[in-house]
Each structure stands twice: as structure tokens, then as C-alpha cells.
Amino acid sequence: MFTARTRLSIALGAVAVSALALAGCASSDPLTGGDDGSSDSGSSETIVIGSQAYPSNELIAEIYAQALEAGGFEVERNFNIGQRDAYIPSLEDGSIDLFPEYSGNLLQFFDPDATATTSDDVYAALQEALPENLTVLDQSSATDQDSYNVTSAFAEENGLVSIADLAGIDGLVLGGNPELEERPYGPTGLLDTYGVEVTFNPTADTTVDELVAGNIQIANVYTADPRIGTNDLVTLEDPEGLFLASNVVPVVNAEIADDIADIINAVSAALTPEGLVALNVQYTVDQLSLEDVAADWLAENNLN
């Protein structure tokens, strides 16, 4: 039979064991490894990575994910979310930790009146415009920015080289994602900057198809989209800077920025404009798997 003294001894022993366990946990930084000075950079916290509903963005997010996993971090993928109105709140409330973004468009989201246009100026302005709990790591030389495109036949017929050459052409229809209608570089920006009048058709994922079919005359297409080449499109020059420079840039929860900076900055340094187009060709044209394209690129760049 247990006596009161026996029960007290057991209870005190349990408390002592619990205290030792808690002390062991407290002495270990979850982002830097144990207290034994080990070099393990893995994290007991899961880093949630998001992506837009856009193949090129999803591909960059997968590269981030695999690079972090190779560095010992636990990663959760939350891809294919949608456009900024859908995912920015999740970045702001901390439910998403890391997201591949585009500097110019992200700056205009937070500061519609921004005047910066060059790559370095946009990056500097973006750092100031972000909410306090968000920051950006190094931007890449790779760009995937908005551009206005026409078919080569339409360009030849109308002598088009730049957006300015569209002025005076009647009946122009611009196609793109629905939010383009309200963007500073959309129909209002075309009129104010270049004197080009258009009506707008929210063509979304069918934009290039609608352009090739002749249902629209101008298409908003990202510059790293391989369909510009495969469909013989002409990207019109933008001498007045209607479109802000939009370099690929990781936006990240400020609390974990220092912990992942070395890994993600190395990815950004290796990603080039030509390399991004090549990755997009492999994924969208050659139909290779997302995971394989990312893994092969990381291996080629000694980042895994």
C-alpha cells in the first residue's frame, strides 16, 4: 500500500524530471540548433512559403522551398494562392513567412503614388513602403515584369516599336488579368503617359490566346513568359517608364529574415533573366515536373 510519504516522493520526482526537460528545451535556440555549439541550421519552426497562381512564381517558390530544406529547415508549401489581394493579408498576419515577389508591382501595391522606376530605386522605395513586420531579402537580376505585347503581324502592319506608336490607332482592345483595369499602368496609365486609348477585356489566363486569335490587339504579358517567343510576339518598348522595374525579390517575415537570408540570397544571386525564361520553358513548355525543374536548377548552381 502507498503511504502519504511514498506518494509525495513520487510527485516530487515527477516535478524534477519535468523541470529538467523544460530546462533542456529552454537552452536550445530553435532556429540555430542546440546549446552544444552544433552547426545544424535547421529549424523546429515550419517556414510557410506561398506562391501566386502563376507557373513562374510557383517555380521560384519551389526553388526557395527545396533550398531551405537542403539547409535543414522544415517547410510547408502553400502555393497557387492567387493575386496580391488574396495573399498579402496572410503575409501581414504571419500565416505565410516567405513569398517570391516582383519589386515594382509590390511597391505599387503598397504605394500607388510611388515615383521610382529604376531597379535600385524601386528596391529602396519598396523597403520603405513595406509594413513593419515584413522585409525583403536581396533582389535578383531576373525580372518577370509586366509588358505590352502585340503580334508580329500587327506590329509590322502599324510600324510599332514602342508603346507610343499605338497612339492614334482606333479600336484598340487591351487584354490582361482583371486587376489590370485598375493598375497605374493599365488603361488610365496608357492614356496619361502615351495618349493611347483602349478598351479593356479581362482575358486572364487566355490573354495570349486571345491576342493570337485577333480578339484583342494588346496583351499584358510578363517578360519571362516563354509564349512571347513561341507565339512570335513583339514586346513594345516603354521609353517613358510606364512599367516599374520588377526584379524577383523575396518578401519575408522580418522575424525570420536573418535566419534564412544566406540561403535565399544565394538563390537570388544565381537566378538570371535568361535562366528564369529557361526554367519557365522546362516547366510550361517541356512539361517537366515542378519538383524536378527546381531540383535540377539547384544542383546545377551548387545550392542543394
N, C-alpha and C positions, 0 to 999 in steps of 0.2 A: 504493500500500500504506500502511495506517495504521501509524505508528510508536507506540512507547510514549508518547512526549510528546504525540502527537495524541490518543490515547485518554484520557490524563489530562486534557487540556484540555476534551474533551467532557464527561467525568464531572463536572469542577468546574463547568462551565456549567450542567449539569442540576441540580446541588445548589443553585446560586444561584437558579435560576428557582423551584425548589420552596420555598426559604426565603422568597422574595418573596411567593409565593402564600399561604403559611401566615401570613405577617405581615399580609397584607391581610385574611384571614379573622379573625384574632385581634383586629383593630382595629374590627370591626363587631359590635355587640350584636344578636343575632338577634331580640330582641323589640322593639327600639326603632329599627331602621334602621341605616344606615351611619354611618361616622365623619365624614361631611361635614355633619352637622347637619340632614340632611333630615328632614322631618316624617312620613315614611312610618312608620305604626304597625304595619304588617304583620309577621307572624312567620314565620320559616323553620321553626319548630316547629309541628307539627299539633296542634290542640286537639281532643281527642276528647270529644264530647258524647253522653251517654246519655239514655235515657228509659225510663219504665215501660211495661209493656204495657197502656196506658190512653190513649185518644184525647186527652183534655185535656192529659195530661202530655207526650205526643208532640208536640202542637201548640206548647206552650211551648218545648220543646227545639228545634223547628224555627225558632221566632222567635229564640231565642238564636243559633242557627247562622247564620241569614241576617244578623242584626245584626253578628255578628263578621266574617263575610265582607265585608260592606259596609265594615267598618273595616280591611280588609286582612289579616285572619288566614286562615290555612289551617285548614279544619275537616273533621273526619271524623265522620260520624254513626253512632252505634251505638244505634239506637232499639229499642223494643219488647222490652226485656230480660226484664222480669218484675217481681217484688216485691223488697223490700229484701234479703232473704236471698240473692238472686241477684246483685244489683249492688253492694251495699255493699263486698264484698271487692275489686271492681275499682276502686272509688274509693280504697280504702285502699292498694292496691298501686300506684296511679298509672296504671293502664292506661285509666282514664276520668278526664278532667280536670274536667268540668262536668256538673251534673245538676240539673234543676228538682225541687225537693223541697217538702215541706209541714212547717212548723216543728214543730207539735205531735206529729205522728206520728213524725217523725225524732227528736225529743227522747225520746219514749218508747222508741224502738228502742235508743238508746244509754244511756238512764237510765230503766228501767221504774218506778222509785220517785219520779220527778220529781213535785213538788207544784205547779209553776207552771201557771196556767190561762189568764191573760190574754195577749193578743198580745205586749205588750212584755216581760212576764216570761218567757214561753216563749222568745222570741228571745234574751234574755240568758242564760237557762239552757242553751239549745242551744249557744251559743258556748263555754260552759264544758265541755259534755259531749262535744264532738266530739274525735276523735283529733287529735294534734298536727299532722299533715300535711294536715288538712282545715280549711276555714273556710267561713263563709257571707258572701255579699255582702248588700246591702240587701234586706230583705223587701218584698214588695208588699202593697198593701192588699187585693189579690184573695185570696180564700180558696177552697179546694176541700176542705173538711174533711168528716169522717165525720158523718153524721146518721142518725137513725132516722125512717123514714117508714112511713105506713100509707095505705091507700086512703081517699078522702074518705068513702066509704060506711061503712067500718069506724070511722072517726073519729066520724061522726055517730051511728052506732048505739050507740057506747060513750061518747060525750061526751068525746072525747080532745082535749086541747090540749097537754099536756106528757107527757114520758116517765113521770112519776109517776102519771099517770092509768091506766097499764097495770096497776098493782099490783092483784092480786085477780082478774084475768081468767084463766080457766083455759084450758089447751091452746094457749098462745101458741107459735108457731114463728118463730124469728129466722133470716133468710137473709142471706148475705153471702159474701165471699171466705173460703176455708178458714182463713186465718190469723186471722180474726176470733175464732174459738173461743178462742184463747189471748191475745187482746189485753186490756189492762186495762179497756177499755170494752165488752168482749164480754159473754157470759152471766154471768160472775162479777161484773163491774162493775155490770151491771143489777141483780143481786140485792143486792149490798152497798150500792149507792148509792140505789136506788129501791125495793127489795123486790119486784122484778119477776122472776118465774120463767119461764124459756123453755127450750125445747129448740132445738138448733141444726141447721140444714140448710145445708151448704156449696154454695150455689147459684151462686157466682162470676158469670160473665157473664150468667146467666139470672135474676139476682135480681129485677129489676123485672118481668120477665115472670111469674115465679112469684108475685110479690105480686099482680099484677093478676088472675092466674088463681085466686087464693084458696088456693094451696098453702102459702103462708107468710102470717103476719099482720103481721110487722115486717120491714122491709128496710133494710139498711145501704147508703145511697146517698150519694155525695159531693154537696155542696151546689151545685156548679156544673153538675151533670148536667141537661141540658135535659129529660130524661124526667120529672123531678119536675113540670114544668109541662104537658108534652104528655100525661101519663097522669093528671093531676088528683090527684096525691098530696099528702098533708099531712105536712109536716116537723114532728115533735113538738119542742116547746121543751125545753131542757135546763137548768133552773134551778140544778141542783147542780153543773154543770160536769163532767159525765162525760166529755165530749169536750174535749180541749185545743184552744185556738185553733190553727188550722193555716193560716197565711198561706203563699202561694207564696214560696219562698226558694231562691236559687241556692246549692248547695253546690259548693265548688270546691277544687281542689288549691291548697294555700297558696302554692306556689312561683310560680304564675302569677296569683294573685288580683289583685295590683296592676296587672298589665298589661291585664287585661280589665275591671277594675272600672267604669271610666267608661261603657263600652258597655252592660254588663249592668245596672248600676244605673239607667241611663236607661230601659231596658225595664221594670224593676220599678216605677219611678215612674209609668210610663204605664199599667200594667196595673191595671184596677179590677175589683171583683167583678162589676159588670154587664157590663163589657167581656169578661170571661172567659166568662161564660154566652153572650154573643152570638157569640164565637168558636167555642164548642162547638156552637152551633146551626148555624153555617155549615158546620162540618166534619162533624158527625154526622147532622144532620137534612137540611140542604140538599145534602149530599154534594159540596161543593166540595173541590178538591184541597188537601192539606196545604200544599204549597208556595205556592199562590195565596192561601190564607187568611192565612198568615204574612206574605207579601209585601205584601198589601193593608193589613194592620194596621200594619206598619212604615211604609208610605208615608203612611197617614192620621195617624200620630203623628210624622212627620218624623224617623224613626230609620233611614232607609236612604240 
